[in-house]
Amino acid sequence: MKKTKILYELMYRLSKGEELTINMQLANEFGINKKTLGRYLDDIVDNYSDIITIEKKKVANHPRQPSVYRAINQEKDLATTLKFFLEHRTDLGWVLQLLHEKEPTLAIDGEYSDDINKLISQESDIFVFKSTPFELLDATHQKIFTKLKNAIKYNMYKTISYNYNHKEILKDAKCLKLIFTQNNWYLAIEDNNKFFRLLRVSFIEDVTPSDKGSYQKSKVQKYNQHYENIQNAMTLHNEPAKRAICRASPKISIYFQKHMKPFLNSQKYLKTCDDGSIEFELSYTQPIEILPFIKQWLPDIKIIKPASLIEILKHDLFQASKDYTS
């Protein structure tokens, strides 16, 4: 049976409310093996992730909880989610208000609509959002984002069309993590040359299935520590961290005191100097990881060491100054 006909039949069954699992009985029915059946079902999820989902579920005659493919019951699933939050959280109002401000046409209906609209009304005079906690993706990238979530959840290889300065086709990329940093979403991958990379989600043009299917999660556990060390998109993997000592002038020292929230996760308070300035430490794997942060505080932050970083900063400032000299 041709692939298109099998996909149509699988979609028809899902649309009728049937829950499908990868098993020999269903595979034999279509004259394919279980691996191919799984790939076809994953293709459906990739292309129709707004209406088809995968979940682990107890199924009769299965010793383990298998992956169950089903059509989303939007009314039921939304009600269940909202019921959980309304019953277990008391700080949901600001999230709802943010959604309402960013998407004023948002229609909230259903069993809990009165409670939700009441929360929004009560807190509408409290919050003003001048920036959003998350990058607002367009409709195309929202679908791509959902595909990436499923790929990570099920340890899947994908072929990724990526366009940053030039177009790349990244075949058989292991989708590892979605990382939010510097107000943007990034996808962590291991490419087919086994290099770790961060891809800006908004530069991903398409995500399509790979013939390789899925990878073993144990093969990528080596990156777990790196996720902890990432402080922005410029943090390199497998590059020894260097140490920079900086001094914040008395004018801005209040922002760098020991009890204040750090601007970068490697930032460490060292001491308060006699003149009220504060010395602090930053770690970095390449200069561009911390120099933009330092530059935004000039002239009130000074690099004490290393000399190599000071020289790079001086060069950048000299190049910039040439644009303002006649």
BELQUIUR-V322388 format. One record per backbone hydrogen bond with DSSP energy under -1.0 kcal/mol. CO is the residue of the C=O (numbers start at 0). NH is the residue of the N-H. If there is no record, write none. Layout:
BEGIN
((CO/NH) (CO/NH))
END
This chain:
BEGIN
((1/5) (2/6) (3/7) (4/8) (5/9) (6/10) (7/11) (8/12) (9/13) (10/14) (11/15) (12/17) (13/16) (19/68) (20/22) (22/26) (23/27) (24/28) (25/29) (26/31) (32/36) (33/37) (34/38) (35/39) (36/40) (37/41) (38/42) (39/43) (40/44) (41/45) (42/46) (43/47) (47/50) (47/51) (50/71) (52/69) (54/67) (58/61) (65/56) (67/54) (68/19) (69/52) (71/73) (72/76) (73/77) (74/78) (75/79) (76/80) (77/81) (78/82) (79/83) (80/84) (81/85) (82/86) (83/87) (84/88) (91/95) (92/96) (93/97) (94/98) (95/99) (96/100) (97/101) (98/102) (102/105) (109/112) (111/115) (112/116) (113/117) (114/118) (115/119) (116/120) (117/121) (118/122) (122/125) (122/126) (137/141) (138/142) (139/143) (140/144) (141/145) (142/146) (143/147) (144/148) (145/149) (146/150) (147/151) (148/152) (149/153) (150/155) (151/154) (154/214) (155/174) (157/172) (158/207) (159/169) (160/204) (160/205) (161/167) (163/165) (165/163) (167/161) (168/170) (169/159) (172/157) (173/189) (176/187) (178/185) (180/183) (183/180) (184/200) (185/178) (186/198) (187/175) (187/176) (188/196) (189/173) (190/193) (194/190) (196/188) (198/186) (199/202) (200/203) (202/162) (205/160) (207/158) (209/212) (212/156) (215/218) (216/219) (219/222) (220/223) (222/226) (223/227) (224/228) (225/229) (231/234) (241/283) (243/281) (244/303) (244/304) (245/279) (246/301) (247/277) (248/251) (248/252) (251/254) (252/255) (256/259) (263/266) (267/280) (270/278) (272/275) (276/272) (277/247) (278/269) (278/270) (279/245) (280/267) (281/243) (283/241) (285/288) (286/289) (286/290) (289/293) (290/294) (291/295) (293/296) (294/297) (296/299) (299/248) (301/246) (304/244) (305/309) (306/310) (307/311) (308/312) (309/313) (310/314) (311/315) (312/316) (313/317) (314/318) (315/319) (316/320) (317/321) (319/322) (320/323))
END
